[in-house]
Amino acid sequence: MRSNLPRLIPRGPTLLALGVMLGLLFPALAELARPLMPAAIFLIVLGTLLRIDMIAVVAVFRRPSLSVFLPCVAMIACPILAGIAAHLIGLAPELALALVLAMSAPPSSGTAAVARMLGLDGAVPLVVTLLSMALAPVTIPLLASWSGGLSVAPLDLALRLALLIGGAEGVALILRRYAAAALAVHGAVVDGITVAALLVFALATMAGMRSQIENDPQAAIICLALAFGCNLGMQLGGALMLRGALRERLAVGLILGNRNVGLVWSALGAAATPRMALYFAATQLPIYIMPRLLEALLARSRKDCPVTGIPSHAMSTEGNADDTI
């Protein structure tokens, strides 16, 4: 197992898209994976925390545009803008609330791993994700209360989020304290486990989605269009927002576009209505499909521009499989 897990990393974008497709094509398989969703989320968050490289983290912290401005944009500005846009286009209150909650989620815990799969800068997504997760128990309940219509109390939601995030942080601290040497040697295995957890989560999020699509195709189309439009818009805006190398700007786009909606989904529990769950499930499609398209785009750009000044091993997703951030 230890020798096979790292092999998942360069194939990660394809595997994630495959997980979504399998869940839609084989609903029974998605239903089998559904009970594993909380464990998958825990492993994804834990894998992110275990891959912290303090040298890279300190370097990013020294850049306020990344360590202060970007987390505030991700956790405060983006959901507020989403709420205003939902009001302007006249979305139904239930769907508008789902949109704000999805955008208030911290960046996907697998973004750093996905960035490494694509040969992008993995340090920036990691730091922004960590800072955003620290803000999440405060900002998400406040934004949910601002949006209105949620049956769970803000304090209750804050406690659930703190428990989910804090539990993974506690395990990560213990492992980093007593197994730091092993983690340094087997970093690729940690990334492989994260990719496997992402695959299980992608599969689990499709549970019940096929039947909802068949029963109410119009609602499903609206949710899918909104999910793809929001993800693509945020990725494009993130890539254009800050100056820097293309690899870093694309990583910023991933940060703003791909959110850990599963964290909010799990914390809401029964408070997530079927329509909200449909939108939350729809958000997983661009999260898991777009990396595969971005991988193809990057491969094309490298082929068109062979002289980049970047070493060939840095441009290869295979070459980044064993690197720490």
N, C-alpha and C positions, 0 to 999 in steps of 0.2 A: 504493500500500500504506500509506503514511504517513497518508493522509487517511482510509482505511477502518478501520484498526486501532482508533482510539479509539471508533468506533461499536460495537465489540463490548462495551464496558464496561457500558453500561446494560442490554444484553441478556444479560450474562454468566450470571445464574442460570438463565435459560431454555436457553442454549447448553450449560451444563454438564450439566443434566438430559438434554438431547437427546443429548449424547455418550454417556452411559451407555446410554440406550435404543437408540441406533444400534448400539452394540457388542453388545448382547444380540440385537437383531433380525437383524443382519448379521455373523455370526461371522467371515466372510472379511475384512471391513473392519477388525475388531478385530485380526485376525492381522497385517494389513498395518501397523497402527500399533504393534504390540508392539515391534519393534526400535527404535522412536523413544522408548520409555519413558525410558531414561537421559538422553537429550538433553532431553526434556521436563522431567524433574526438575531438571536443571541450570539450564534457563532459568527455571523457577519460582523456584528459590532465588536465582538471579542477579537476577531482576526485583524480588524482595523487597529485596535488599541495595541495589539502585540507587535505590529509592524512599525512602531514609532522608532525613528532614528533621530536621536537628540541633536546631532550636528545639523541635519537637514531642517529639523523643527526650529532650532535657534535661528538659522539663516532666514527662514520664512518669517519668524516673529520680528525680525529686524526691519521688515518691510511693512509699514502700517497699512499700505494699500491692500495687502493680502491678509494680514493678521487682525485688522480692526475693521477696515472699510468693507471687505468682502463678506465676512460673517454677518455684519449688520445688514448689508444688501440682501443676503440670502434669507435671513431669518425675520427681517422686519419689512424692508422695502418691497421685496417681491410679493409676499402675501397681501400686503396692503394694496399694491397695484393690481393684483389679481382680483381682490374684492371690488375695487373701483370699476375695473373692466367688466366684471360680472354684472354689476349694477347697470352699467351703461348699455350693455348688449341685451339686457333684460332676461338673464338666466333665471330659472325657477329658484326660489330660496334654498331648497334642499340641495340642488346641484351647485349653486353659488357657494354654499357652506362647504361642500365637499372640495371644491376648487381651492378655497382659502386654506382649508386644513391640509390638503395635499401640498400646497406651496409653502405652508408654514413648517412642514417637516424638515429636519436637517438634511443636508446632502446625503445621498445614499452611502451607507457604510462601505459598500463595495466599489465606490468610485475610484479610490486610490488603487485598488487592485485592477480595475478595468483600465485605468490610465496606464498602469505598468504593462498590461497586456498589449496596449496600443503603442507602446514606446513613448508615451507622453510623460510629463513631469508628474511624478507621484507624490512629491513632498507637499505641494500646495493643496491638493485635495485632502490629504491627510490632516494637515493643520486646520484647514477651514472646517472640516468635518468634526474634529475634536472640539473646537471652539463653539461650533453651532450646536453640538449635542449638549454642551454645558449650558447654553442659553435655552434649549428646547423646553425644559420643565417650566420655564417662566413665560417665554414668548408664545408658545402654542396655546396654553389656556387663555391668555389675555386676548389673543387674536380670535380664538373660538368664541369668547364672550362678546367681543366686538362684532363678530359676524351675526351672532344670535342664532337661536333655533336648535341648539345642542342640548340634549336631555341630561348629560352628565355634568356635574358641578365642576367649575374650573379648578378648585383645589383638589378634588378627587382625580381629575385628569392629570394635574401636576404631580401628584403622588405616584400614580401609575407610571408616568414617564420617568420619574426619578428612580423608581424601582427597576425598571427595565434597563436604563442606562447605567445606573449605579451598580447593579449586579454584575454586568459585564466589566465595568471598570474595576470592581473589587477583585474579580478572578484574574484580570489582566495584571493588576499590581502584584498579586501573589506569584503568578507565573514569571513575571519579569524579575522579581526579587530572587526566586529560588531556582529558576531555570533559564537565566539570561544567556548562559553559554550555549545551551541547546537551541534556544530560539535564534541566536545569531547564526548558527551553523545551518539550521533547517528552516530558514526564512521562506524558501520556496515551497516547503510543505505547508506552512501556514497559509500562504497565498492559494495553494491548491485546495486546501480545506475551505477557504473562503469562497472560491469559485464553485466548489461542490455545493456549499450551502446556498449560494446564489441560484444555482440550477434548481435545487429543491424548492426554494422559495418561489422562483418563477413558475414552476410547475404547480405549486399549491395555490398561487393567486388566481389561476385559471379555473379553480373548482367552482362549478355552478355558472360560469360565465357563458358557456355555450348555450345552456338552456335559457338564460336571460336574453341572449342575442336572438334566439329563435322565437321567444315569447313576445319580445318588444324590440324588434329590429331598429325602429326609429330612435328609441332612447339609446340603444347600443351605439348606433352610428354617431349620435350627438356626443356621447361620452368619448368615443374613440377619436373623433375629430377634434374635440376640445383637448384631449390628452396629448395628441400628437402636435397640435398647434401650439399649446403651451410649452411643451418640451422643446420643440424646435425654436420657438421664439426666444426662450430663455437661453438656450445654447448659443444662438446667434448673437443675442445681446451680450452674453458673457464674453464671447470671443472678441467682440468689438469694443468692450467697455474699457479694458486696460491695455496699456502698451506692453510690449515684451515679445519674446520669441513666439513663433507659431505654436510650438508644442505646449508652452505655458498657457497661451490664450485659449487653445482648444480644451485644455484641462479646466480652465475657469468656466468655459461653456458647459462642460460635463457637471461641474459643481452646481451651477444654478439650475440646470435642466433636470438632472436626475436626483430625485428626493427619496428619502427613506420613508415612503408612505406606509410601509408595513409597520413601522414603529408606532405611528399615530393610529393605524388601523387596529393593532393589537391593544393599544392603550384604551381605545374607545370601547372595544368589546361589543356588547349588545347595543350600545348607543349608536353604532353605525347602521343606518337604515339600508334596505336593499339597494336603493338608488345610489346612495353614497358608496356602498360596497362595489357597485357596478363601475362607478367612476374610478375608485381606488384600483380596481383590477385593470381597468383600461390604461391607467398610467404606467402599468408594468410593461405594456407592449413597446412603447418607444424606449423605455429604459433598457430593455433587453435586446431590442432589434437595432436601435441606432448605433451601438458600438460596432456591430458587424458592417453597417454601411460606412461608418467613419473609418473602419479598418481598410475597406476597399478604396476609399477616397485618399487616405494617406499613402497606400501602396501605389496608387496611380500618380500622386504628386511626386513621390520619390522616383518613380520610373521616368516621369517627364523632366525632373530636375535632378539628375544624378550627381551633380556637383553642389553639395550643400554645406560643406564645411563640418558636417557632423560625422563622426566616425561611423562606419558601417554597423558596428555592434550596437551602437546607440539607436540606430534607426530600425533595428530588427526587434520584433516582439519576442523572438526566441532568445535574443541576447539579453533581454531584460528579465527573463524568467527567474534568474537566480540573484538579481541585484537587490540589495536593500535600498530603501529610498534614502 
